[in-house]
Amino acid sequence: MQGESRNDAKFGFTPQAENWNGRLAMIGFVAALITEFVTGQGVLHFWGLL
């Protein structure tokens, strides 16, 4: 099986980049929910932006 490896670094709109973008977005969303649950205030209030 020759050709490009799935783990090669690629730039632009590739399926791998979109997968990583989705995964990191899910992690960020869960982190925001946990922050809100623990502190009792929204993320923007927690950071002092609102």
GIVENNOR-V293941 format. One record per helix or strand of 2 or more residues. SS is the DSSP state (a for helix, b for strand). FROM is the first residue (numbers start at 1). TO is the last residue. Records with the same first field share a line. If there is no record, write none. Layout:
SS=FROM-TO / FROM-TO
//
This chain:
a=15-39 / 43-46
//
